[in-house]
Amino acid sequence: MAKYSFEQKLEAVLGVLERNLSKRESGRQIGAYESDVRKWVRMYQEHGIERLVMRKITPNTKHF
């Protein structure tokens, strides 16, 4: 299970981009570190909202 939901990440990103909160303050509102918010803002700006959606990690199924 991921530590932060898509909604929490989006809330933090929009706090920075639309409400002009600092990354620290936006993160504090959801209990995230400033570095996490910085990463989410960068991902959002470079790849859009889809990049914030949770991705299920699948194990490597190759046999050696």
CHARMM-style PDB file with segment names, atoms N, HN, CA, C and O in Angstrom:
ATOM      1  N   MET     1       0.841  -1.180   0.000  1.00  0.00      PROA
ATOM      2  CA  MET     1       0.000   0.000   0.000  1.00  0.00      PROA
ATOM      3  C   MET     1       0.884   1.241   0.000  1.00  0.00      PROA
ATOM      4  O   MET     1       1.875   1.308   0.728  1.00  0.00      PROA
ATOM      5  N   ALA     2       0.528   2.200  -0.802  1.00  0.00      PROA
ATOM      6  HN  ALA     2      -0.276   2.146  -1.394  1.00  0.00      PROA
ATOM      7  CA  ALA     2       1.295   3.432  -0.916  1.00  0.00      PROA
ATOM      8  C   ALA     2       1.036   4.322   0.287  1.00  0.00      PROA
ATOM      9  O   ALA     2      -0.025   4.271   0.910  1.00  0.00      PROA
ATOM     10  N   LYS     3       2.015   5.123   0.590  1.00  0.00      PROA
ATOM     11  HN  LYS     3       2.876   5.164   0.084  1.00  0.00      PROA
ATOM     12  CA  LYS     3       1.906   5.994   1.749  1.00  0.00      PROA
ATOM     13  C   LYS     3       0.926   7.144   1.511  1.00  0.00      PROA
ATOM     14  O   LYS     3       0.222   7.553   2.435  1.00  0.00      PROA
ATOM     15  N   TYR     4       0.872   7.660   0.304  1.00  0.00      PROA
ATOM     16  HN  TYR     4       1.444   7.328  -0.446  1.00  0.00      PROA
ATOM     17  CA  TYR     4       0.000   8.793  -0.014  1.00  0.00      PROA
ATOM     18  C   TYR     4      -0.907   8.430  -1.190  1.00  0.00      PROA
ATOM     19  O   TYR     4      -0.460   7.855  -2.182  1.00  0.00      PROA
ATOM     20  N   SER     5      -2.167   8.771  -1.061  1.00  0.00      PROA
ATOM     21  HN  SER     5      -2.530   9.238  -0.255  1.00  0.00      PROA
ATOM     22  CA  SER     5      -3.117   8.481  -2.131  1.00  0.00      PROA
ATOM     23  C   SER     5      -2.947   9.492  -3.266  1.00  0.00      PROA
ATOM     24  O   SER     5      -2.300  10.528  -3.114  1.00  0.00      PROA
ATOM     25  N   PHE     6      -3.541   9.160  -4.390  1.00  0.00      PROA
ATOM     26  HN  PHE     6      -4.067   8.318  -4.514  1.00  0.00      PROA
ATOM     27  CA  PHE     6      -3.538  10.070  -5.530  1.00  0.00      PROA
ATOM     28  C   PHE     6      -4.132  11.419  -5.137  1.00  0.00      PROA
ATOM     29  O   PHE     6      -3.605  12.467  -5.509  1.00  0.00      PROA
ATOM     30  N   GLU     7      -5.228  11.389  -4.385  1.00  0.00      PROA
ATOM     31  HN  GLU     7      -5.656  10.537  -4.083  1.00  0.00      PROA
ATOM     32  CA  GLU     7      -5.905  12.623  -3.987  1.00  0.00      PROA
ATOM     33  C   GLU     7      -5.017  13.491  -3.115  1.00  0.00      PROA
ATOM     34  O   GLU     7      -5.017  14.714  -3.253  1.00  0.00      PROA
ATOM     35  N   GLN     8      -4.255  12.870  -2.211  1.00  0.00      PROA
ATOM     36  HN  GLN     8      -4.254  11.877  -2.099  1.00  0.00      PROA
ATOM     37  CA  GLN     8      -3.351  13.632  -1.351  1.00  0.00      PROA
ATOM     38  C   GLN     8      -2.225  14.267  -2.169  1.00  0.00      PROA
ATOM     39  O   GLN     8      -1.867  15.425  -1.957  1.00  0.00      PROA
ATOM     40  N   LYS     9      -1.679  13.505  -3.092  1.00  0.00      PROA
ATOM     41  HN  LYS     9      -1.970  12.563  -3.265  1.00  0.00      PROA
ATOM     42  CA  LYS     9      -0.610  14.040  -3.937  1.00  0.00      PROA
ATOM     43  C   LYS     9      -1.121  15.214  -4.758  1.00  0.00      PROA
ATOM     44  O   LYS     9      -0.464  16.251  -4.848  1.00  0.00      PROA
ATOM     45  N   LEU    10      -2.297  15.047  -5.357  1.00  0.00      PROA
ATOM     46  HN  LEU    10      -2.830  14.205  -5.284  1.00  0.00      PROA
ATOM     47  CA  LEU    10      -2.868  16.107  -6.178  1.00  0.00      PROA
ATOM     48  C   LEU    10      -3.162  17.344  -5.328  1.00  0.00      PROA
ATOM     49  O   LEU    10      -2.915  18.468  -5.766  1.00  0.00      PROA
ATOM     50  N   GLU    11      -3.677  17.147  -4.138  1.00  0.00      PROA
ATOM     51  HN  GLU    11      -3.877  16.234  -3.783  1.00  0.00      PROA
ATOM     52  CA  GLU    11      -3.956  18.265  -3.239  1.00  0.00      PROA
ATOM     53  C   GLU    11      -2.675  19.048  -2.936  1.00  0.00      PROA
ATOM     54  O   GLU    11      -2.682  20.279  -2.935  1.00  0.00      PROA
ATOM     55  N   ALA    12      -1.591  18.337  -2.682  1.00  0.00      PROA
ATOM     56  HN  ALA    12      -1.585  17.337  -2.683  1.00  0.00      PROA
ATOM     57  CA  ALA    12      -0.315  18.989  -2.388  1.00  0.00      PROA
ATOM     58  C   ALA    12       0.206  19.747  -3.609  1.00  0.00      PROA
ATOM     59  O   ALA    12       0.664  20.884  -3.488  1.00  0.00      PROA
ATOM     60  N   VAL    13       0.136  19.126  -4.769  1.00  0.00      PROA
ATOM     61  HN  VAL    13      -0.237  18.203  -4.867  1.00  0.00      PROA
ATOM     62  CA  VAL    13       0.615  19.766  -6.002  1.00  0.00      PROA
ATOM     63  C   VAL    13      -0.192  21.020  -6.307  1.00  0.00      PROA
ATOM     64  O   VAL    13       0.377  22.067  -6.615  1.00  0.00      PROA
ATOM     65  N   LEU    14      -1.509  20.918  -6.223  1.00  0.00      PROA
ATOM     66  HN  LEU    14      -1.971  20.067  -5.974  1.00  0.00      PROA
ATOM     67  CA  LEU    14      -2.348  22.079  -6.510  1.00  0.00      PROA
ATOM     68  C   LEU    14      -2.183  23.169  -5.468  1.00  0.00      PROA
ATOM     69  O   LEU    14      -2.357  24.350  -5.770  1.00  0.00      PROA
ATOM     70  N   GLY    15      -1.852  22.788  -4.252  1.00  0.00      PROA
ATOM     71  HN  GLY    15      -1.711  21.829  -4.006  1.00  0.00      PROA
ATOM     72  CA  GLY    15      -1.558  23.777  -3.226  1.00  0.00      PROA
ATOM     73  C   GLY    15      -0.377  24.647  -3.619  1.00  0.00      PROA
ATOM     74  O   GLY    15      -0.379  25.857  -3.395  1.00  0.00      PROA
ATOM     75  N   VAL    16       0.621  24.024  -4.202  1.00  0.00      PROA
ATOM     76  HN  VAL    16       0.623  23.041  -4.384  1.00  0.00      PROA
ATOM     77  CA  VAL    16       1.812  24.752  -4.643  1.00  0.00      PROA
ATOM     78  C   VAL    16       1.518  25.570  -5.898  1.00  0.00      PROA
ATOM     79  O   VAL    16       1.839  26.756  -5.961  1.00  0.00      PROA
ATOM     80  N   LEU    17       0.909  24.933  -6.889  1.00  0.00      PROA
ATOM     81  HN  LEU    17       0.648  23.969  -6.838  1.00  0.00      PROA
ATOM     82  CA  LEU    17       0.751  25.577  -8.191  1.00  0.00      PROA
ATOM     83  C   LEU    17      -0.407  26.573  -8.268  1.00  0.00      PROA
ATOM     84  O   LEU    17      -0.312  27.580  -8.970  1.00  0.00      PROA
ATOM     85  N   GLU    18      -1.489  26.299  -7.557  1.00  0.00      PROA
ATOM     86  HN  GLU    18      -1.567  25.481  -6.987  1.00  0.00      PROA
ATOM     87  CA  GLU    18      -2.670  27.167  -7.686  1.00  0.00      PROA
ATOM     88  C   GLU    18      -2.885  28.085  -6.484  1.00  0.00      PROA
ATOM     89  O   GLU    18      -3.371  29.206  -6.633  1.00  0.00      PROA
ATOM     90  N   ARG    19      -2.521  27.602  -5.284  1.00  0.00      PROA
ATOM     91  HN  ARG    19      -2.127  26.691  -5.163  1.00  0.00      PROA
ATOM     92  CA  ARG    19      -2.764  28.421  -4.099  1.00  0.00      PROA
ATOM     93  C   ARG    19      -1.496  29.099  -3.591  1.00  0.00      PROA
ATOM     94  O   ARG    19      -1.505  29.757  -2.550  1.00  0.00      PROA
ATOM     95  N   ASN    20      -0.403  28.930  -4.340  1.00  0.00      PROA
ATOM     96  HN  ASN    20      -0.396  28.396  -5.185  1.00  0.00      PROA
ATOM     97  CA  ASN    20       0.879  29.578  -4.023  1.00  0.00      PROA
ATOM     98  C   ASN    20       1.408  29.257  -2.634  1.00  0.00      PROA
ATOM     99  O   ASN    20       2.054  30.093  -2.002  1.00  0.00      PROA
ATOM    100  N   LEU    21       1.134  28.039  -2.157  1.00  0.00      PROA
ATOM    101  HN  LEU    21       0.609  27.360  -2.671  1.00  0.00      PROA
ATOM    102  CA  LEU    21       1.723  27.595  -0.905  1.00  0.00      PROA
ATOM    103  C   LEU    21       3.158  27.161  -1.169  1.00  0.00      PROA
ATOM    104  O   LEU    21       3.502  26.775  -2.286  1.00  0.00      PROA
ATOM    105  N   SER    22       3.983  27.225  -0.146  1.00  0.00      PROA
ATOM    106  HN  SER    22       3.703  27.538   0.761  1.00  0.00      PROA
ATOM    107  CA  SER    22       5.328  26.677  -0.293  1.00  0.00      PROA
ATOM    108  C   SER    22       5.216  25.153  -0.331  1.00  0.00      PROA
ATOM    109  O   SER    22       4.215  24.589   0.111  1.00  0.00      PROA
ATOM    110  N   LYS    23       6.220  24.507  -0.847  1.00  0.00      PROA
ATOM    111  HN  LYS    23       7.033  24.965  -1.206  1.00  0.00      PROA
ATOM    112  CA  LYS    23       6.212  23.046  -0.892  1.00  0.00      PROA
ATOM    113  C   LYS    23       6.189  22.485   0.524  1.00  0.00      PROA
ATOM    114  O   LYS    23       5.564  21.455   0.775  1.00  0.00      PROA
ATOM    115  N   ARG    24       6.855  23.144   1.431  1.00  0.00      PROA
ATOM    116  HN  ARG    24       7.363  23.981   1.227  1.00  0.00      PROA
ATOM    117  CA  ARG    24       6.870  22.707   2.828  1.00  0.00      PROA
ATOM    118  C   ARG    24       5.472  22.801   3.439  1.00  0.00      PROA
ATOM    119  O   ARG    24       5.004  21.850   4.065  1.00  0.00      PROA
ATOM    120  N   GLU    25       4.808  23.937   3.260  1.00  0.00      PROA
ATOM    121  HN  GLU    25       5.188  24.710   2.751  1.00  0.00      PROA
ATOM    122  CA  GLU    25       3.473  24.132   3.832  1.00  0.00      PROA
ATOM    123  C   GLU    25       2.455  23.196   3.195  1.00  0.00      PROA
ATOM    124  O   GLU    25       1.611  22.633   3.891  1.00  0.00      PROA
ATOM    125  N   SER    26       2.526  23.029   1.894  1.00  0.00      PROA
ATOM    126  HN  SER    26       3.211  23.486   1.329  1.00  0.00      PROA
ATOM    127  CA  SER    26       1.605  22.138   1.207  1.00  0.00      PROA
ATOM    128  C   SER    26       1.788  20.698   1.700  1.00  0.00      PROA
ATOM    129  O   SER    26       0.811  19.980   1.913  1.00  0.00      PROA
ATOM    130  N   GLY    27       3.018  20.293   1.875  1.00  0.00      PROA
ATOM    131  HN  GLY    27       3.812  20.876   1.701  1.00  0.00      PROA
ATOM    132  CA  GLY    27       3.301  18.962   2.403  1.00  0.00      PROA
ATOM    133  C   GLY    27       2.847  18.802   3.833  1.00  0.00      PROA
ATOM    134  O   GLY    27       2.323  17.754   4.209  1.00  0.00      PROA
ATOM    135  N   ARG    28       3.041  19.819   4.622  1.00  0.00      PROA
ATOM    136  HN  ARG    28       3.466  20.671   4.317  1.00  0.00      PROA
ATOM    137  CA  ARG    28       2.642  19.773   6.026  1.00  0.00      PROA
ATOM    138  C   ARG    28       1.141  19.518   6.166  1.00  0.00      PROA
ATOM    139  O   ARG    28       0.709  18.850   7.105  1.00  0.00      PROA
ATOM    140  N   GLN    29       0.357  20.043   5.247  1.00  0.00      PROA
ATOM    141  HN  GLN    29       0.708  20.586   4.484  1.00  0.00      PROA
ATOM    142  CA  GLN    29      -1.098  19.875   5.309  1.00  0.00      PROA
ATOM    143  C   GLN    29      -1.539  18.423   5.147  1.00  0.00      PROA
ATOM    144  O   GLN    29      -2.598  18.035   5.642  1.00  0.00      PROA
ATOM    145  N   ILE    30      -0.731  17.619   4.455  1.00  0.00      PROA
ATOM    146  HN  ILE    30       0.129  17.934   4.054  1.00  0.00      PROA
ATOM    147  CA  ILE    30      -1.098  16.204   4.290  1.00  0.00      PROA
ATOM    148  C   ILE    30      -0.127  15.269   5.017  1.00  0.00      PROA
ATOM    149  O   ILE    30      -0.271  14.049   4.941  1.00  0.00      PROA
ATOM    150  N   GLY    31       0.850  15.827   5.712  1.00  0.00      PROA
ATOM    151  HN  GLY    31       0.967  16.818   5.773  1.00  0.00      PROA
ATOM    152  CA  GLY    31       1.798  15.006   6.446  1.00  0.00      PROA
ATOM    153  C   GLY    31       2.923  14.458   5.601  1.00  0.00      PROA
ATOM    154  O   GLY    31       3.471  13.400   5.909  1.00  0.00      PROA
ATOM    155  N   ALA    32       3.280  15.169   4.528  1.00  0.00      PROA
ATOM    156  HN  ALA    32       2.835  16.029   4.278  1.00  0.00      PROA
ATOM    157  CA  ALA    32       4.346  14.723   3.622  1.00  0.00      PROA
ATOM    158  C   ALA    32       5.568  15.624   3.771  1.00  0.00      PROA
ATOM    159  O   ALA    32       5.456  16.768   4.212  1.00  0.00      PROA
ATOM    160  N   TYR    33       6.704  15.112   3.411  1.00  0.00      PROA
ATOM    161  HN  TYR    33       6.795  14.183   3.053  1.00  0.00      PROA
ATOM    162  CA  TYR    33       7.931  15.895   3.421  1.00  0.00      PROA
ATOM    163  C   TYR    33       7.978  16.839   2.223  1.00  0.00      PROA
ATOM    164  O   TYR    33       7.374  16.576   1.183  1.00  0.00      PROA
ATOM    165  N   GLU    34       8.693  17.925   2.385  1.00  0.00      PROA
ATOM    166  HN  GLU    34       9.183  18.139   3.229  1.00  0.00      PROA
ATOM    167  CA  GLU    34       8.880  18.894   1.297  1.00  0.00      PROA
ATOM    168  C   GLU    34       9.491  18.220   0.071  1.00  0.00      PROA
ATOM    169  O   GLU    34       9.116  18.533  -1.059  1.00  0.00      PROA
ATOM    170  N   SER    35      10.416  17.312   0.284  1.00  0.00      PROA
ATOM    171  HN  SER    35      10.721  17.058   1.202  1.00  0.00      PROA
ATOM    172  CA  SER    35      11.066  16.631  -0.846  1.00  0.00      PROA
ATOM    173  C   SER    35      10.071  15.794  -1.643  1.00  0.00      PROA
ATOM    174  O   SER    35      10.186  15.696  -2.865  1.00  0.00      PROA
ATOM    175  N   ASP    36       9.091  15.187  -0.961  1.00  0.00      PROA
ATOM    176  HN  ASP    36       8.997  15.267   0.031  1.00  0.00      PROA
ATOM    177  CA  ASP    36       8.053  14.427  -1.673  1.00  0.00      PROA
ATOM    178  C   ASP    36       7.226  15.361  -2.547  1.00  0.00      PROA
ATOM    179  O   ASP    36       6.962  15.062  -3.712  1.00  0.00      PROA
ATOM    180  N   VAL    37       6.821  16.491  -1.980  1.00  0.00      PROA
ATOM    181  HN  VAL    37       7.035  16.734  -1.034  1.00  0.00      PROA
ATOM    182  CA  VAL    37       6.009  17.450  -2.734  1.00  0.00      PROA
ATOM    183  C   VAL    37       6.797  17.980  -3.928  1.00  0.00      PROA
ATOM    184  O   VAL    37       6.245  18.132  -5.017  1.00  0.00      PROA
ATOM    185  N   ARG    38       8.059  18.256  -3.732  1.00  0.00      PROA
ATOM    186  HN  ARG    38       8.508  18.132  -2.847  1.00  0.00      PROA
ATOM    187  CA  ARG    38       8.906  18.736  -4.833  1.00  0.00      PROA
ATOM    188  C   ARG    38       8.912  17.723  -5.974  1.00  0.00      PROA
ATOM    189  O   ARG    38       8.812  18.096  -7.142  1.00  0.00      PROA
ATOM    190  N   LYS    39       9.031  16.438  -5.630  1.00  0.00      PROA
ATOM    191  HN  LYS    39       9.113  16.135  -4.681  1.00  0.00      PROA
ATOM    192  CA  LYS    39       9.036  15.373  -6.639  1.00  0.00      PROA
ATOM    193  C   LYS    39       7.691  15.299  -7.359  1.00  0.00      PROA
ATOM    194  O   LYS    39       7.647  15.171  -8.583  1.00  0.00      PROA
ATOM    195  N   TRP    40       6.593  15.380  -6.602  1.00  0.00      PROA
ATOM    196  HN  TRP    40       6.629  15.484  -5.608  1.00  0.00      PROA
ATOM    197  CA  TRP    40       5.257  15.300  -7.209  1.00  0.00      PROA
ATOM    198  C   TRP    40       4.985  16.478  -8.126  1.00  0.00      PROA
ATOM    199  O   TRP    40       4.387  16.308  -9.188  1.00  0.00      PROA
ATOM    200  N   VAL    41       5.418  17.680  -7.731  1.00  0.00      PROA
ATOM    201  HN  VAL    41       5.904  17.818  -6.868  1.00  0.00      PROA
ATOM    202  CA  VAL    41       5.218  18.869  -8.571  1.00  0.00      PROA
ATOM    203  C   VAL    41       5.990  18.706  -9.876  1.00  0.00      PROA
ATOM    204  O   VAL    41       5.468  19.004 -10.950  1.00  0.00      PROA
ATOM    205  N   ARG    42       7.218  18.238  -9.785  1.00  0.00      PROA
ATOM    206  HN  ARG    42       7.642  17.996  -8.913  1.00  0.00      PROA
ATOM    207  CA  ARG    42       8.024  18.034 -10.985  1.00  0.00      PROA
ATOM    208  C   ARG    42       7.395  16.993 -11.908  1.00  0.00      PROA
ATOM    209  O   ARG    42       7.343  17.186 -13.123  1.00  0.00      PROA
ATOM    210  N   MET    43       6.917  15.886 -11.328  1.00  0.00      PROA
ATOM    211  HN  MET    43       6.960  15.730 -10.341  1.00  0.00      PROA
ATOM    212  CA  MET    43       6.270  14.844 -12.137  1.00  0.00      PROA
ATOM    213  C   MET    43       5.014  15.389 -12.805  1.00  0.00      PROA
ATOM    214  O   MET    43       4.764  15.107 -13.976  1.00  0.00      PROA
ATOM    215  N   TYR    44       4.236  16.155 -12.083  1.00  0.00      PROA
ATOM    216  HN  TYR    44       4.439  16.384 -11.131  1.00  0.00      PROA
ATOM    217  CA  TYR    44       3.002  16.743 -12.611  1.00  0.00      PROA
ATOM    218  C   TYR    44       3.309  17.702 -13.757  1.00  0.00      PROA
ATOM    219  O   TYR    44       2.627  17.685 -14.781  1.00  0.00      PROA
ATOM    220  N   GLN    45       4.325  18.533 -13.588  1.00  0.00      PROA
ATOM    221  HN  GLN    45       4.879  18.547 -12.756  1.00  0.00      PROA
ATOM    222  CA  GLN    45       4.678  19.506 -14.621  1.00  0.00      PROA
ATOM    223  C   GLN    45       5.246  18.833 -15.866  1.00  0.00      PROA
ATOM    224  O   GLN    45       4.993  19.284 -16.984  1.00  0.00      PROA
ATOM    225  N   GLU    46       5.998  17.778 -15.687  1.00  0.00      PROA
ATOM    226  HN  GLU    46       6.203  17.412 -14.780  1.00  0.00      PROA
ATOM    227  CA  GLU    46       6.643  17.118 -16.822  1.00  0.00      PROA
ATOM    228  C   GLU    46       5.743  16.105 -17.527  1.00  0.00      PROA
ATOM    229  O   GLU    46       5.840  15.937 -18.742  1.00  0.00      PROA
ATOM    230  N   HSD    47       4.860  15.423 -16.773  1.00  0.00      PROA
ATOM    231  HN  HSD    47       4.781  15.560 -15.786  1.00  0.00      PROA
ATOM    232  CA  HSD    47       4.107  14.311 -17.344  1.00  0.00      PROA
ATOM    233  C   HSD    47       2.595  14.418 -17.171  1.00  0.00      PROA
ATOM    234  O   HSD    47       1.858  13.589 -17.706  1.00  0.00      PROA
ATOM    235  N   GLY    48       2.123  15.408 -16.444  1.00  0.00      PROA
ATOM    236  HN  GLY    48       2.721  16.081 -16.009  1.00  0.00      PROA
ATOM    237  CA  GLY    48       0.688  15.574 -16.250  1.00  0.00      PROA
ATOM    238  C   GLY    48       0.138  14.782 -15.084  1.00  0.00      PROA
ATOM    239  O   GLY    48       0.872  14.111 -14.359  1.00  0.00      PROA
ATOM    240  N   ILE    49      -1.152  14.875 -14.922  1.00  0.00      PROA
ATOM    241  HN  ILE    49      -1.749  15.420 -15.511  1.00  0.00      PROA
ATOM    242  CA  ILE    49      -1.843  14.284 -13.773  1.00  0.00      PROA
ATOM    243  C   ILE    49      -1.725  12.762 -13.742  1.00  0.00      PROA
ATOM    244  O   ILE    49      -1.734  12.169 -12.664  1.00  0.00      PROA
ATOM    245  N   GLU    50      -1.617  12.129 -14.893  1.00  0.00      PROA
ATOM    246  HN  GLU    50      -1.609  12.611 -15.769  1.00  0.00      PROA
ATOM    247  CA  GLU    50      -1.546  10.667 -14.961  1.00  0.00      PROA
ATOM    248  C   GLU    50      -0.356  10.122 -14.181  1.00  0.00      PROA
ATOM    249  O   GLU    50      -0.408   9.006 -13.665  1.00  0.00      PROA
ATOM    250  N   ARG    51       0.699  10.895 -14.095  1.00  0.00      PROA
ATOM    251  HN  ARG    51       0.741  11.802 -14.514  1.00  0.00      PROA
ATOM    252  CA  ARG    51       1.921  10.424 -13.430  1.00  0.00      PROA
ATOM    253  C   ARG    51       1.741  10.314 -11.917  1.00  0.00      PROA
ATOM    254  O   ARG    51       2.507   9.615 -11.255  1.00  0.00      PROA
ATOM    255  N   LEU    52       0.740  10.997 -11.366  1.00  0.00      PROA
ATOM    256  HN  LEU    52       0.118  11.565 -11.904  1.00  0.00      PROA
ATOM    257  CA  LEU    52       0.518  10.933  -9.921  1.00  0.00      PROA
ATOM    258  C   LEU    52      -0.314   9.724  -9.510  1.00  0.00      PROA
ATOM    259  O   LEU    52      -0.396   9.389  -8.328  1.00  0.00      PROA
ATOM    260  N   VAL    53      -0.930   9.072 -10.494  1.00  0.00      PROA
ATOM    261  HN  VAL    53      -0.864   9.344 -11.454  1.00  0.00      PROA
ATOM    262  CA  VAL    53      -1.770   7.913 -10.199  1.00  0.00      PROA
ATOM    263  C   VAL    53      -0.881   6.771  -9.740  1.00  0.00      PROA
ATOM    264  O   VAL    53       0.230   6.577 -10.235  1.00  0.00      PROA
ATOM    265  N   MET    54      -1.399   6.028  -8.786  1.00  0.00      PROA
ATOM    266  HN  MET    54      -2.301   6.186  -8.384  1.00  0.00      PROA
ATOM    267  CA  MET    54      -0.639   4.900  -8.242  1.00  0.00      PROA
ATOM    268  C   MET    54      -0.362   3.877  -9.336  1.00  0.00      PROA
ATOM    269  O   MET    54      -1.211   3.605 -10.185  1.00  0.00      PROA
ATOM    270  N   ARG    55       0.822   3.328  -9.299  1.00  0.00      PROA
ATOM    271  HN  ARG    55       1.511   3.549  -8.610  1.00  0.00      PROA
ATOM    272  CA  ARG    55       1.172   2.275 -10.240  1.00  0.00      PROA
ATOM    273  C   ARG    55       1.490   1.020  -9.445  1.00  0.00      PROA
ATOM    274  O   ARG    55       2.283   1.051  -8.504  1.00  0.00      PROA
ATOM    275  N   LYS    56       0.874  -0.070  -9.828  1.00  0.00      PROA
ATOM    276  HN  LYS    56       0.230  -0.095 -10.592  1.00  0.00      PROA
ATOM    277  CA  LYS    56       1.140  -1.331  -9.159  1.00  0.00      PROA
ATOM    278  C   LYS    56       2.459  -1.883  -9.688  1.00  0.00      PROA
ATOM    279  O   LYS    56       2.669  -1.975 -10.897  1.00  0.00      PROA
ATOM    280  N   ILE    57       3.323  -2.241  -8.783  1.00  0.00      PROA
ATOM    281  HN  ILE    57       3.153  -2.166  -7.800  1.00  0.00      PROA
ATOM    282  CA  ILE    57       4.621  -2.793  -9.163  1.00  0.00      PROA
ATOM    283  C   ILE    57       4.467  -4.304  -9.305  1.00  0.00      PROA
ATOM    284  O   ILE    57       4.034  -4.991  -8.380  1.00  0.00      PROA
ATOM    285  N   THR    58       4.826  -4.797 -10.467  1.00  0.00      PROA
ATOM    286  HN  THR    58       5.177  -4.239 -11.218  1.00  0.00      PROA
ATOM    287  CA  THR    58       4.722  -6.232 -10.701  1.00  0.00      PROA
ATOM    288  C   THR    58       6.105  -6.861 -10.563  1.00  0.00      PROA
ATOM    289  O   THR    58       7.102  -6.269 -10.974  1.00  0.00      PROA
ATOM    290  N   PRO    59       6.163  -8.029 -10.001  1.00  0.00      PROA
ATOM    291  CA  PRO    59       7.457  -8.694  -9.831  1.00  0.00      PROA
ATOM    292  C   PRO    59       8.024  -9.147 -11.179  1.00  0.00      PROA
ATOM    293  O   PRO    59       7.287  -9.376 -12.138  1.00  0.00      PROA
ATOM    294  N   ASN    60       9.313  -9.265 -11.222  1.00  0.00      PROA
ATOM    295  HN  ASN    60       9.912  -9.079 -10.443  1.00  0.00      PROA
ATOM    296  CA  ASN    60       9.987  -9.757 -12.409  1.00  0.00      PROA
ATOM    297  C   ASN    60       9.709 -11.246 -12.529  1.00  0.00      PROA
ATOM    298  O   ASN    60      10.019 -12.015 -11.618  1.00  0.00      PROA
ATOM    299  N   THR    61       9.132 -11.651 -13.640  1.00  0.00      PROA
ATOM    300  HN  THR    61       8.881 -11.027 -14.380  1.00  0.00      PROA
ATOM    301  CA  THR    61       8.745 -13.066 -13.796  1.00  0.00      PROA
ATOM    302  C   THR    61       9.708 -13.829 -14.696  1.00  0.00      PROA
ATOM    303  O   THR    61       9.466 -14.996 -15.004  1.00  0.00      PROA
ATOM    304  N   LYS    62      10.779 -13.202 -15.116  1.00  0.00      PROA
ATOM    305  HN  LYS    62      10.976 -12.254 -14.866  1.00  0.00      PROA
ATOM    306  CA  LYS    62      11.755 -13.903 -15.947  1.00  0.00      PROA
ATOM    307  C   LYS    62      12.494 -14.949 -15.113  1.00  0.00      PROA
ATOM    308  O   LYS    62      12.819 -14.725 -13.946  1.00  0.00      PROA
ATOM    309  N   HSD    63      12.742 -16.058 -15.721  1.00  0.00      PROA
ATOM    310  HN  HSD    63      12.479 -16.240 -16.668  1.00  0.00      PROA
ATOM    311  CA  HSD    63      13.528 -17.101 -15.069  1.00  0.00      PROA
ATOM    312  C   HSD    63      14.893 -17.128 -15.715  1.00  0.00      PROA
ATOM    313  O   HSD    63      15.031 -17.041 -16.935  1.00  0.00      PROA
ATOM    314  N   PHE    64      15.871 -17.247 -14.892  1.00  0.00      PROA
ATOM    315  HN  PHE    64      15.759 -17.317 -13.900  1.00  0.00      PROA
ATOM    316  CA  PHE    64      17.244 -17.258 -15.410  1.00  0.00      PROA
ATOM    317  C   PHE    64      17.747 -18.661 -15.560  1.00  0.00      PROA
ATOM    318  OT1 PHE    64      18.884 -18.867 -15.983  1.00  0.00      PROA
TER     319      PHE     64
END
